Amino acid sequence: MAHSGEGTLGAPAARPLSTFRSPGEEQKLAESALRAAVREALGTEEETVEERTVTGVPGRALVDTARSVHAQLIVLAARGEHAARLLGAVSQYVLRNAPCPVLVVPEASKGL
């Protein structure tokens, strides 16, 4: 998981940023969110995944980290109502530049 390190709680471009956070707080939030997502997706198999959070421009940071650790797979979450058809800038960057296969998983439907 990549986070900007700018100390803000991000929001879509159309909405203003709402809360300032220290870099340490942002790192802890990113680690917690990643751990929760992996646990939800894999359950008891979560220990088979190496979790890593990095600071930087998200797409570039994910690709650079995948290269440096010789990643076998990058898994991205596509969020939003149009995620199944339109990918965001981070997903597009990673898909174009990744050194390994990339899996983009759309957000689960609320009705399922």
C-alpha positions as CSV (number, residue, x, y, z in Angstrom):
1,M,0.0,0.0,0.0
2,A,1.3,3.4,-0.9
3,H,0.5,6.7,0.8
4,S,1.5,10.2,0.0
5,G,3.2,11.1,3.2
6,E,1.8,14.6,3.0
7,G,0.0,14.3,6.3
8,T,-3.5,14.8,5.0
9,L,-6.6,12.7,5.0
10,G,-7.3,12.5,1.3
11,A,-10.5,13.0,-0.4
12,P,-11.5,12.9,-4.1
13,A,-10.3,16.0,-6.0
14,A,-13.8,17.5,-5.9
15,R,-13.8,17.6,-2.1
16,P,-11.4,19.5,0.1
17,L,-8.9,17.7,2.4
18,S,-10.4,17.5,5.9
19,T,-7.7,16.6,8.5
20,F,-4.0,17.0,8.8
21,R,-2.1,14.0,10.1
22,S,1.6,13.5,11.0
23,P,3.6,11.2,8.7
24,G,3.7,8.7,11.6
25,E,0.0,8.7,11.9
26,E,-0.5,8.4,8.2
27,Q,1.9,5.4,8.1
28,K,0.1,3.7,10.9
29,L,-3.3,4.2,9.2
30,A,-2.0,2.8,5.9
31,E,-0.5,-0.3,7.7
32,S,-3.8,-0.8,9.6
33,A,-5.9,-0.5,6.4
34,L,-3.7,-2.9,4.5
35,R,-3.7,-5.4,7.3
36,A,-7.5,-5.3,7.5
37,A,-8.0,-5.6,3.7
38,V,-5.7,-8.6,3.5
39,R,-7.4,-10.2,6.5
40,E,-10.8,-9.7,5.0
41,A,-9.7,-11.1,1.6
42,L,-7.7,-14.1,2.8
43,G,-8.8,-14.9,6.3
44,T,-6.5,-17.5,7.8
45,E,-4.2,-17.4,4.8
46,E,-3.2,-13.8,5.5
47,E,0.2,-14.9,6.7
48,T,1.1,-16.0,3.2
49,V,1.2,-12.4,2.0
50,E,4.1,-10.0,2.6
51,E,2.4,-6.7,3.5
52,R,4.4,-3.5,2.8
53,T,3.5,0.2,3.0
54,V,5.6,2.8,1.2
55,T,5.5,6.6,1.2
56,G,5.5,8.4,-2.2
57,V,3.4,9.1,-5.3
58,P,1.2,5.9,-5.1
59,G,1.6,4.5,-8.6
60,R,5.3,5.1,-8.9
61,A,5.9,3.9,-5.3
62,L,4.0,0.7,-5.9
63,V,5.9,-0.1,-9.2
64,D,9.3,0.8,-7.7
65,T,8.7,-1.3,-4.6
66,A,7.5,-4.2,-6.8
67,R,10.7,-4.0,-8.8
68,S,13.0,-3.8,-5.7
69,V,11.4,-6.8,-4.0
70,H,11.0,-8.8,-7.2
71,A,7.2,-9.1,-6.5
72,Q,5.3,-11.9,-8.1
73,L,2.0,-10.1,-8.1
74,I,0.5,-6.7,-7.4
75,V,-3.1,-6.6,-6.2
76,L,-5.0,-3.3,-6.6
77,A,-8.4,-2.4,-5.3
78,A,-10.6,-0.5,-7.8
79,R,-13.1,1.7,-5.9
80,G,-16.1,3.7,-6.9
81,E,-19.3,3.1,-8.8
82,H,-17.6,3.0,-12.2
83,A,-14.6,0.9,-11.1
84,A,-15.5,-2.1,-13.2
85,R,-15.2,0.0,-16.4
86,L,-12.9,2.9,-15.5
87,L,-9.7,2.6,-13.7
88,G,-8.1,5.5,-11.7
89,A,-4.8,7.1,-12.4
90,V,-2.9,4.8,-9.9
91,S,-4.3,1.6,-11.4
92,Q,-3.5,2.8,-15.0
93,Y,0.0,3.7,-14.1
94,V,0.7,0.4,-12.3
95,L,-0.8,-1.6,-15.2
96,R,1.4,0.2,-17.7
97,N,4.6,0.0,-15.7
98,A,4.5,-3.0,-13.4
99,P,7.4,-5.6,-13.6
100,C,4.9,-8.4,-12.8
101,P,1.3,-9.4,-13.2
102,V,-1.3,-7.0,-11.8
103,L,-4.7,-8.0,-10.5
104,V,-7.3,-5.2,-10.2
105,V,-10.2,-6.2,-7.9
106,P,-13.4,-4.2,-8.0
107,E,-15.1,-3.3,-4.7
108,A,-17.7,-5.8,-3.7
109,S,-21.3,-4.9,-4.4
110,K,-23.2,-3.7,-1.4
111,G,-26.1,-6.0,-2.3
112,L,-24.2,-9.2,-2.2
